[in-house]
Amino acid sequence: MNNMGSESGHFPQELINLVVDNLHEDIATLKSCSLAAPTFVTSARIHIFKHIEITPPKRNTGLSPCQKLLDLLTSSPHLAPLVDDLCIVLIGPDAQTGPWIEAEATLPIVLSLLHLKRISLVENAPGALALSTDSIMDWNRLGRPLRSALAAIFSSPRLESVHLRGIKVESPFQLLSLFSGATSLEEMSLSRVYLRQRVGWPKSSPWHPRLRSLLLSDVRGRPFYRYLLNPQIDLSHVNSLTVTSDSQFPAKEKLLRAALHSEVEHLRLGHPQRSPVGNDFPKSILGANLRSIHFFSPLPFMTMAEFFDAFCLHDSRLESIIFQGIEGRDPVFDGPLLNATIRSALIHFPCLETVEIWMSVWFISEWSDVIRAALPSLVERGFLRMIEHKAPVNGVYHGFE
């Protein structure tokens, strides 16, 4: 009867590890298991400390989250090597002022203790604060210790992913040159970027990253696309491209055309304004390698109609199409007309496997029944998938900026 455990009756560590690995995304449960039984601690802490988030300090609450993390890492130095992914929230949804990191003396020390693979510095500014430059991190105003600590991480050969949302820099060159030594960098997300100088890329400074995933957003920022359309910048390895914009810019279309004639297989387009997507559908958008496309729009059914109408005469190798919206209803939804448009276009999508509609709705079953009844062209072929998508409501277009 003792075959499953040791002489003391404990479960073998291999079984504990298996249980913990299956719970790796449920951090709350892993913490509870660690508190309940010491046998869980060794395995669970690998997942518990893999991703750490530092939030803005609250008023009159004693030690800040950053100070608490420093105390933990200095008192338990064996935990620092477990941290692979650090997210620094520059501005929270309850913020009344600008980024806190400019006055946080402990953050450079925390950063010096870590050997990160992924780092994010993001602002989740609410309301009017999100529309002003007061909510962003000004690189030139950071103290020298913090700039040096961040620069060391940005240029680390160990770094694989960086996400910056809400940053002011001197120029595109100043920003991207921070990652010149990051030879393992594969994922980059840049949004809400503000530039002091709108100068071109230096001819004498080529940048050849091996990025596989690139996200660019000018929502609440400045158009950044044209600075990347430079012979000195090599984006030919990008496999997944996300572009989010409130407006139409010639440089945006040029970027899409260039990317879709390279290795891009997965394209994601965000258009947060309640207006037609329109020119987001240049005729060359369906590149030869493109396998999936994901649209985000407050008017997903209008986007769906525009998409299938635009490509009714252009054969595609797309396998997956996603239309993501915010609300449960689209005021321009015309079921019969949309269904007819889709039915006419499907002949040009011989590789298509799924068409997904993502919505933030309260009554998923009722909403799903209405959409299925309106789009038999997709239901009959088994293409249609309905997904209830619940992203945090904090003024951020999650996944698109």
C-alpha positions as CSV (number, residue, x, y, z in Angstrom):
1,M,0.0,0.0,0.0
2,N,3.1,2.2,0.2
3,N,4.0,2.1,-3.5
4,M,2.7,5.6,-4.2
5,G,4.8,7.3,-1.6
6,S,7.7,7.2,0.7
7,E,7.8,5.4,4.1
8,S,6.4,8.5,5.7
9,G,3.3,8.3,3.5
10,H,4.0,11.5,1.6
11,F,3.2,11.7,-2.1
12,P,6.3,11.4,-4.4
13,Q,7.8,14.8,-5.5
14,E,7.2,13.8,-9.1
15,L,3.5,13.7,-8.5
16,I,3.5,17.0,-6.7
17,N,5.4,18.6,-9.6
18,L,2.8,17.2,-12.0
19,V,-0.1,18.7,-10.0
20,V,1.7,22.1,-9.7
21,D,2.5,22.2,-13.4
22,N,-1.1,21.7,-14.3
23,L,-2.0,24.7,-12.0
24,H,0.8,26.9,-13.3
25,E,-1.7,29.7,-14.5
26,D,-3.7,29.6,-11.2
27,I,-1.3,31.5,-9.0
28,A,-3.9,32.0,-6.2
29,T,-4.3,28.2,-5.8
30,L,-0.5,27.6,-5.9
31,K,-0.1,30.1,-3.1
32,S,-2.8,28.4,-1.1
33,C,-1.1,25.0,-1.7
34,S,2.3,26.3,-0.6
35,L,0.8,27.7,2.6
36,A,-1.0,24.5,3.3
37,A,1.8,22.0,2.7
38,P,5.6,22.6,2.6
39,T,5.9,19.9,-0.1
40,F,4.4,22.2,-2.6
41,V,6.8,25.1,-2.0
42,T,9.7,24.1,-4.1
43,S,7.6,23.4,-7.2
44,A,5.1,26.2,-6.8
45,R,7.5,29.0,-6.2
46,I,8.9,28.5,-9.7
47,H,5.5,29.5,-11.1
48,I,4.6,32.0,-8.4
49,F,7.7,34.2,-9.0
50,K,8.0,33.7,-12.7
51,H,5.9,36.7,-13.4
52,I,6.0,39.7,-11.0
53,E,4.0,42.9,-11.3
54,I,5.0,46.1,-9.6
55,T,2.0,48.4,-9.2
56,P,2.0,52.2,-8.3
57,P,2.2,52.9,-4.5
58,K,-1.0,54.0,-2.7
59,R,-1.1,56.9,-0.4
60,N,-0.5,56.5,3.3
61,T,0.0,52.7,3.1
62,G,3.5,52.3,4.4
63,L,5.9,50.5,2.2
64,S,5.3,50.7,-1.6
65,P,4.9,47.5,-3.7
66,C,8.4,48.1,-5.0
67,Q,9.9,48.4,-1.5
68,K,8.1,45.2,-0.4
69,L,9.6,43.4,-3.4
70,L,13.1,44.6,-2.6
71,D,12.7,43.4,1.0
72,L,11.6,40.0,-0.3
73,L,14.4,39.6,-2.8
74,T,17.1,40.7,-0.3
75,S,15.8,38.5,2.5
76,S,15.3,35.5,0.1
77,P,18.0,35.9,-2.6
78,H,17.2,32.4,-4.0
79,L,13.9,33.9,-5.4
80,A,15.5,36.5,-7.7
81,P,16.7,33.9,-10.3
82,L,13.1,32.6,-10.6
83,V,11.8,36.0,-11.9
84,D,11.7,35.8,-15.7
85,D,9.0,38.4,-16.5
86,L,8.6,41.8,-14.8
87,C,5.7,44.2,-15.4
88,I,6.0,47.7,-14.1
89,V,2.7,49.6,-14.1
90,L,3.6,53.2,-14.6
91,I,0.1,54.6,-14.1
92,G,-2.8,52.7,-12.6
93,P,-6.5,53.1,-13.3
94,D,-6.9,55.1,-10.0
95,A,-4.0,57.4,-10.7
96,Q,-4.3,61.2,-10.2
97,T,-0.7,62.1,-11.1
98,G,2.1,61.0,-13.4
99,P,4.5,58.0,-13.3
100,W,5.7,57.1,-9.8
101,I,9.0,55.5,-10.9
102,E,10.7,58.9,-11.3
103,A,10.7,59.2,-7.5
104,E,11.1,55.5,-6.5
105,A,14.7,55.1,-5.3
106,T,14.4,51.3,-4.7
107,L,13.5,50.4,-8.3
108,P,17.0,50.5,-9.7
109,I,18.1,48.2,-6.9
110,V,15.3,45.7,-7.7
111,L,16.2,45.7,-11.4
112,S,19.9,45.1,-10.6
113,L,18.9,41.9,-8.8
114,L,17.0,40.4,-11.7
115,H,18.0,38.6,-14.9
116,L,14.8,39.1,-17.0
117,K,13.6,37.5,-20.2
118,R,10.6,39.8,-20.4
119,I,9.9,43.3,-19.2
120,S,6.9,45.6,-19.6
121,L,6.5,49.2,-18.6
122,V,2.9,50.1,-19.2
123,E,0.5,52.9,-18.3
124,N,-3.1,52.2,-17.7
125,A,-4.1,55.8,-17.2
126,P,-7.8,56.6,-16.8
127,G,-10.0,59.2,-18.4
128,A,-8.5,62.6,-19.1
129,L,-5.1,61.6,-17.7
130,A,-4.7,59.1,-20.5
131,L,-5.1,61.9,-23.1
132,S,-2.3,64.0,-21.7
133,T,1.5,63.6,-21.7
134,D,1.5,63.8,-17.9
135,S,0.7,60.1,-17.8
136,I,3.8,58.9,-19.7
137,M,7.3,58.1,-18.7
138,D,9.8,60.6,-19.9
139,W,13.1,58.8,-20.5
140,N,15.2,61.9,-20.2
141,R,13.7,62.8,-16.9
142,L,14.5,59.5,-15.2
143,G,17.4,59.5,-12.7
144,R,20.7,58.2,-13.9
145,P,20.5,55.0,-11.6
146,L,17.1,54.1,-13.0
147,R,18.1,54.8,-16.6
148,S,21.2,52.7,-16.3
149,A,19.3,49.8,-14.7
150,L,16.7,49.8,-17.4
151,A,19.2,50.2,-20.2
152,A,21.1,47.2,-18.8
153,I,18.0,45.1,-19.1
154,F,17.0,46.4,-22.5
155,S,20.4,45.6,-23.9
156,S,20.8,42.2,-22.2
157,P,21.4,39.2,-24.5
158,R,19.0,37.3,-22.2
159,L,16.0,39.6,-23.0
160,E,13.4,38.0,-25.3
161,S,10.4,40.4,-25.0
162,V,9.8,44.1,-24.3
163,H,6.5,46.0,-24.0
164,L,6.5,49.8,-23.7
165,R,3.2,51.7,-23.4
166,G,3.5,55.4,-22.5
167,I,7.0,56.7,-23.1
168,K,8.5,59.9,-24.3
169,V,11.9,59.8,-26.0
170,E,14.2,62.1,-27.9
171,S,13.9,60.2,-31.2
172,P,13.2,56.8,-32.7
173,F,16.9,56.2,-32.8
174,Q,17.2,56.9,-29.1
175,L,14.5,54.4,-28.3
176,L,15.4,51.5,-30.6
177,S,19.2,51.8,-29.9
178,L,18.5,50.9,-26.3
179,F,18.0,47.3,-27.6
180,S,21.1,47.1,-29.7
181,G,22.6,44.4,-27.5
182,A,19.5,42.4,-27.0
183,T,20.5,39.6,-29.4
184,S,17.7,37.3,-28.2
185,L,14.9,39.9,-28.6
186,E,11.9,38.3,-30.4
187,E,8.9,40.3,-29.2
188,M,8.5,44.1,-29.2
189,S,5.4,46.1,-28.4
190,L,5.4,49.9,-28.7
191,S,2.4,52.1,-28.0
192,R,1.6,55.6,-26.8
193,V,5.1,56.7,-27.9
194,Y,5.9,60.4,-27.9
195,L,8.9,61.9,-29.7
196,R,10.6,65.2,-29.0
197,Q,12.3,65.2,-32.4
198,R,10.8,63.9,-35.6
199,V,14.0,63.1,-37.3
200,G,14.8,60.2,-39.7
201,W,16.9,57.2,-38.9
202,P,20.7,57.7,-39.2
203,K,22.1,56.2,-42.4
204,S,25.2,55.1,-40.5
205,S,23.3,53.0,-37.9
206,P,21.6,49.9,-39.2
207,W,19.3,48.0,-36.9
208,H,18.9,44.3,-37.7
209,P,16.8,42.7,-34.9
210,R,15.5,39.2,-35.2
211,L,12.0,40.1,-34.1
212,R,9.3,37.5,-34.6
213,S,6.4,39.5,-33.1
214,L,5.9,43.3,-33.5
215,L,3.1,45.5,-32.1
216,L,2.8,49.2,-33.0
217,S,0.0,51.5,-31.8
218,D,-0.4,55.2,-32.3
219,V,-3.6,55.4,-30.1
220,R,-3.0,58.3,-27.7
221,G,0.5,58.7,-29.1
222,R,2.2,59.8,-32.3
223,P,2.4,57.9,-35.6
224,F,5.5,55.8,-35.3
225,Y,5.2,53.7,-38.5
226,R,7.1,55.9,-40.9
227,Y,10.3,55.8,-38.8
228,L,10.5,52.0,-39.3
229,L,10.1,52.2,-43.1
230,N,13.8,52.6,-43.5
231,P,16.4,50.4,-45.4
232,Q,18.6,50.5,-42.3
233,I,15.9,48.7,-40.3
234,D,15.4,45.0,-41.0
235,L,11.9,43.6,-40.0
236,S,12.0,40.7,-42.4
237,H,11.8,38.1,-39.7
238,V,8.5,39.4,-38.2
239,N,6.0,36.5,-38.2
240,S,3.2,38.2,-36.2
241,L,2.3,41.9,-36.8
242,T,-0.1,44.0,-34.8
243,V,-1.0,47.5,-36.0
244,T,-3.5,49.7,-34.1
245,S,-4.4,53.2,-35.2
246,D,-7.2,55.8,-34.8
247,S,-6.6,57.2,-38.2
248,Q,-5.3,56.4,-41.7
249,F,-1.7,57.3,-42.6
250,P,0.1,56.5,-45.9
251,A,3.0,55.1,-43.8
252,K,0.7,52.6,-42.1
253,E,-0.4,51.1,-45.5
254,K,3.2,51.0,-46.7
255,L,4.2,49.1,-43.5
256,L,1.4,46.6,-44.0
257,R,2.3,46.1,-47.7
258,A,6.0,45.6,-46.8
259,A,5.3,43.2,-44.0
260,L,2.8,41.2,-45.9
261,H,5.3,40.5,-48.6
262,S,7.7,39.1,-46.1
263,E,7.3,36.3,-43.5
264,V,4.2,37.6,-41.7
265,E,1.7,34.8,-41.1
266,H,-0.4,36.4,-38.4
267,L,-1.8,40.0,-38.8
268,R,-3.8,41.9,-36.2
269,L,-5.4,45.2,-37.0
270,G,-6.9,47.5,-34.3
271,H,-9.3,50.4,-35.2
272,P,-10.8,51.7,-31.9
273,Q,-12.8,54.5,-33.5
274,R,-16.5,54.0,-34.2
275,S,-16.1,54.5,-37.9
276,P,-15.5,52.3,-41.0
277,V,-12.1,50.6,-41.2
278,G,-12.0,51.4,-44.9
279,N,-8.5,51.8,-46.1
280,D,-7.2,49.2,-43.6
281,F,-7.9,46.8,-46.5
282,P,-5.4,47.5,-49.2
283,K,-5.7,45.0,-52.0
284,S,-2.3,43.5,-51.2
285,I,-3.2,42.9,-47.5
286,L,-3.6,39.1,-48.0
287,G,0.0,38.2,-48.5
288,A,1.1,34.8,-49.7
289,N,2.2,33.7,-46.3
290,L,-0.8,35.1,-44.3
291,R,-2.6,32.4,-42.3
292,S,-4.6,34.4,-39.8
293,I,-6.1,37.9,-39.4
294,H,-7.6,39.4,-36.3
295,F,-9.6,42.7,-36.3
296,F,-10.5,44.8,-33.3
297,S,-13.2,47.4,-33.8
298,P,-16.2,48.8,-31.9
299,L,-18.2,47.9,-35.1
300,P,-17.2,44.3,-35.7
301,F,-20.0,43.5,-38.1
302,M,-19.3,46.5,-40.2
303,T,-15.7,45.4,-40.3
304,M,-16.8,41.9,-41.3
305,A,-18.9,43.2,-44.1
306,E,-16.0,45.5,-45.4
307,F,-13.5,42.7,-45.2
308,F,-15.5,40.1,-47.1
309,D,-16.7,42.7,-49.7
310,A,-13.1,43.9,-50.3
311,F,-11.7,40.4,-50.9
312,C,-14.5,38.8,-52.9
313,L,-12.2,38.7,-55.9
314,H,-8.9,37.9,-54.3
315,D,-8.0,34.3,-53.5
316,S,-6.5,33.8,-50.0
317,R,-4.8,31.1,-48.0
318,L,-6.2,32.4,-44.8
319,E,-7.1,29.7,-42.3
320,S,-8.5,31.8,-39.4
321,I,-10.3,35.1,-39.2
322,I,-11.3,36.9,-35.9
323,F,-13.6,39.8,-35.5
324,Q,-13.4,41.3,-32.0
325,G,-15.8,43.9,-30.7
326,I,-16.4,45.7,-27.5
327,E,-20.2,45.6,-27.1
328,G,-22.9,43.0,-27.6
329,R,-24.7,45.0,-30.3
330,D,-23.6,46.6,-33.5
331,P,-26.0,49.3,-34.7
332,V,-25.1,48.7,-38.3
333,F,-25.7,44.9,-38.2
334,D,-27.7,43.8,-41.2
335,G,-27.9,40.0,-41.0
336,P,-29.3,39.2,-44.5
337,L,-27.0,41.6,-46.3
338,L,-23.9,40.5,-44.3
339,N,-24.7,36.8,-44.9
340,A,-25.1,37.3,-48.6
341,T,-21.7,39.2,-48.8
342,I,-20.0,36.4,-46.9
343,R,-21.5,33.6,-49.0
344,S,-20.3,35.3,-52.2
345,A,-16.8,35.7,-50.9
346,L,-16.2,32.3,-49.3
347,I,-15.3,30.7,-52.6
348,H,-12.1,32.7,-52.5
349,F,-11.1,31.3,-49.1
350,P,-10.4,27.6,-49.9
351,C,-8.2,27.1,-46.8
352,L,-10.5,28.8,-44.3
353,E,-11.2,26.8,-41.1
354,T,-12.7,29.2,-38.6
355,V,-14.4,32.6,-38.4
356,E,-14.5,33.7,-34.8
357,I,-16.5,36.6,-33.3
358,W,-15.3,37.9,-30.0
359,M,-17.6,40.1,-27.9
360,S,-17.9,41.4,-24.4
361,V,-21.5,40.5,-23.7
362,W,-23.5,39.5,-20.6
363,F,-25.9,36.9,-22.2
364,I,-23.6,34.8,-24.4
365,S,-26.2,32.2,-25.2
366,E,-28.9,34.6,-26.4
367,W,-26.5,36.7,-28.4
368,S,-24.9,33.5,-29.9
369,D,-28.3,32.2,-31.1
370,V,-29.1,35.6,-32.8
371,I,-25.8,35.6,-34.7
372,R,-25.9,32.0,-35.7
373,A,-29.4,32.5,-37.1
374,A,-28.3,35.5,-39.1
375,L,-25.1,33.9,-40.6
376,P,-26.1,30.5,-42.0
377,S,-23.3,30.8,-44.6
378,L,-20.7,30.3,-41.8
379,V,-22.8,27.9,-39.7
380,E,-23.4,25.5,-42.5
381,R,-19.7,25.1,-43.2
382,G,-18.9,24.7,-39.5
383,F,-16.7,27.8,-39.6
384,L,-18.4,30.0,-37.0
385,R,-17.1,30.3,-33.4
386,M,-18.6,32.6,-30.8
387,I,-16.4,33.7,-27.9
388,E,-17.2,35.8,-24.9
389,H,-14.1,38.0,-24.4
390,K,-13.8,39.7,-21.1
391,A,-10.8,42.1,-21.0
392,P,-10.2,44.4,-18.0
393,V,-12.1,47.7,-18.3
394,N,-9.3,50.2,-17.6
395,G,-9.0,52.3,-20.8
396,V,-6.6,49.9,-22.5
397,Y,-7.2,48.0,-25.7
398,H,-5.6,44.8,-24.4
399,G,-3.6,42.9,-26.9
400,F,-3.7,45.8,-29.3
401,E,-1.5,48.4,-27.5
